[in-house]
Amino acid sequence: MNPAFWTLLDDLGASSSVVIDRPKGSAHPRFPENIYPYDYGYLSGTTSGDGQGIDVWLGGGDVTQLSAVLVSADLKKRDAELKLLLGCNPAEQQVVVDWPNGYPSFQCLLVVRPS
């Protein structure tokens, strides 16, 4: 895996503030049955595939550390995005992967940062 990719994302995260707009335990605004298992938000001053800030999931570890990225494809929204997992251990990463993947029109792929 290209180490420069991870360095660029580290720099992006270090130069941005994390905004939590969906705290752990809150309901998804369009799908209230989906409860966020961890804090979810975005990096201020960035732009993702949906025109909003780059999405982030915050785990229980050091949230200044990028542990993985999630590549998502949403057929209903007709978009694809990159989501950053900050401070997420392997168990937390799996919860994030499993959380939205129950919908046939939304799937994601986890890319774990190499050690």
N, C-alpha and C positions, 0 to 999 in steps of 0.2 A: 504494500500500500504506500502511496506517495506521502512521505512525511510532511512535505510542504503544504499539502491540503489541510492537515490538522493544524499546522502552525498558523496558516491564514485564518482558520476558524477561531483559534485561540486569540489571535490579535483582534478579530472582529468582536469577540465576546468581551475582551479586556477593555475595549474602547467604547462599549455600549452599556447602558443601564438595563437591568432586567425589570420589566413591568409585569406584575402578576395580576391578570384580569380574571382568572378563574381559579380561585383558591381550592386547595384540597378539600374534598367533601361537598363542593358546590355542584349543581346540576348544569349539564350542557344547555345552552339557551334554546336550541331547536329540538333537542332530544332529552327531555327532563329525566328520563329513566337512566341516562348515562351520567354517573357521578364520577367526578374527577378523582383519581386515586392519589394524585400528587399535585402540587402547585403547577399551574400551566400559565404561560404568558408569552411574552415576546421581547426581543431586543429593541429598545428604542432607537430611532434613527436608522433603521434598516428596512429593506424591502424584500419580501418573499414572492413566490410565484402567484399568490393571490392578491398582490398589491399591498398587503399589510406587512407589519414587522415580522422578522424571522421568528418562528415559534420556538419556545423552549419548554422542556419539562424539567422540574427541579426534584432531584432525589434527596436522600437523607445525608449524603456525604458532602464533600467540599464543592459547593455550587460554582466555584471559580474554575473547576476542572471539567473539561469536555470529555465525557466518557464514551459517547456514541452519537451517531446521527440516525435519524429515522427518515427514510425516503417513502413518501406516501403518494398514492394515486387515487383520485376521487372521480369516478365516472359521472356522478350526478352533478358535481360542481365543474366537471371537465377541467381539472387542474392537477398538478403534481407539485409537491413541496418538499423541502428539506426542513426537518425539525431537529433541534439540538437537545441532547440529553446531558444535563449538567449535574455532576455529583451522583449519578445513578449507578448503583452496583448491579451485578448481573441479574439478581432477582427483581430489582426495580425495573430494569430494562425489559425484562420479560413481561411484567405487568403492563408497561406502556405499549408493547407490541400487541398484546392480547386485547387491550382495552377497546380499540376501534375496529378490530379485524372481524367482528361478527357480522359485518355488512358486506354482501357480495359486491357492492359498487364501490367499496372503500377497502383498499389493501395497503399494507406497508411492508417495508424491508428494513431490518436493523443492520447497521454497519458499525461494528464495535471497533473502537480505537485500538490499534495494536499496542502491545506493551512496550 
